[in-house]
């Protein structure tokens, strides 16, 4: 595929606001997980919570979209000069030629939970949402996309991708196709997911939540830690002077089981191989791979098996969910930004909280950080139902380390 330039990118997670906060925490191996302090009936778990959202309502002009998820979207958009970069992109291409493609798994369902908890009954006993909750847009999966389009003034195609935990990785592929087809000249991509009861209790009902801070690829791993995050990136056709680029994407749907990956990692292998082929590189050229690595026993073993089948032992591969928690629909954008930081800063994160290697995982899985310049980085994001996406990022030729 023709490479696409990434002129701006940002992330806000439990590690802090903006790229520098993420990079500093990765370098210092300082995690953002803490014991669950979200909600009233609290699970015995660890979470990656973004501080300050409770005190950061949307501007009055956006009151229609008020909810925790859109608050985080607005907070993330204000970091790293992203709004200025969007303005510059609009000046180059025009608002109608810039797509908005965003991923989320739960959108603003937390607001819907609150609406049902606060139901009012009229004189005839009919239950209704309280007046302040009668805002239909926040009770739909497209709440995030609609809000971001309104907040940025972009007027191109607006798409919300909801494929569980691969959502905000697949936005890169969707945007690349829109640009390649001539439907748009550029795109704002990203994703946001926030903590809510449906997330915490839903994953706990599947027996997937650990009572400890998650330990990806550790021999004693026993489940994930949930988190929340928001992130964005800009994409446009590559031009002279580019530094970071999207070089390839791969997608697959193995449809093996609703919540369990194919035991041989078939879908994961297909997605990774397709991304490498589209980027026009060999597996041995990848310097860093950010793994999906949720710290559940089955998922980590399957992903490690798929990686070992494709990549040489020299690959540095790791999961960063020990830093942020599993941010679900935002995992793809956050971990793509970690891959971009590896390219930009020559810092290859290890795997936080994990100490005892699982013998079933190959030598590609690294626990310790490393520092070296690389030319290509990848990100894996795999979702329920076998929705898999892998992305390849690179530094433009001649851009330096």
Number of C-alpha atoms within 10 A of each C-alpha: 15 14 21 27 25 20 18 18 27 26 33 27 28 23 26 20 22 23 20 16 15 26 20 13 15 23 15 9 18 14 21 23 25 17 17 18 14 15 11 7 8 13 17 14 22 24 29 29 27 23 13 11 16 10 8 13 18 20 11 9 8 13 12 16 25 22 24 23 29 28 25 26 27 20 21 24 26 16 20 17 13 20 16 14 16 23 15 12 23 19 10 13 14 16 18 16 21 30 27 26 28 34 37 33 26 23 27 28 25 20 18 19 14 15 19 14 11 14 14 14 12 8 6 6 8 9 13 15 17 15 10 10 19 14 15 11 16 25 20 15 19 21 22 29 25 20 21 21 19 13 15 17 15 23 16 21 17 19 20 24 24 22 22 23 27 31 31 37 35 31 27 31 20 19 29 27 14 19 20 16 10 11 16 21 23 30 31 27 27 35 35 36 31 31 25 21 17 13 19 21 14 13 16 17 10 9 13 18 26 21 16 19 30 32 28 35 33 22 17 16 22 22 25 30 32 29 28 26 33 34 34 27 23 25 26 23 18 18 11 8 11 17 20 25 23 29 26 27 28 25 25 19 18 18 16 16 11 11 13 15 26 19 15 14 21 19 25 31 23 19 25 28 20 20 25 22 17 18 22 12 16 12 17 13 15 23 23 29 29 30 25 29 29 30 31 23 19 15 23 24 23 21 28 24 20 22 26 17 12 14 18 16 14 13 20 24 30 26 27 27 32 27 26 31 29 25 31 31 33 33 37 34 34 30 28 31 24 27 28 26 22 27 25 18 15 19 21 28 28 23 27 25 21 22 15 13 17 17 11 13 20 20 17 19 26 21 22 15 17 16 12 12 16 21 21 27 28 29 31 26 32 33 23 18 18 25 24 31 33 34 31 28 29 26 22 22 12 9 11 11 13
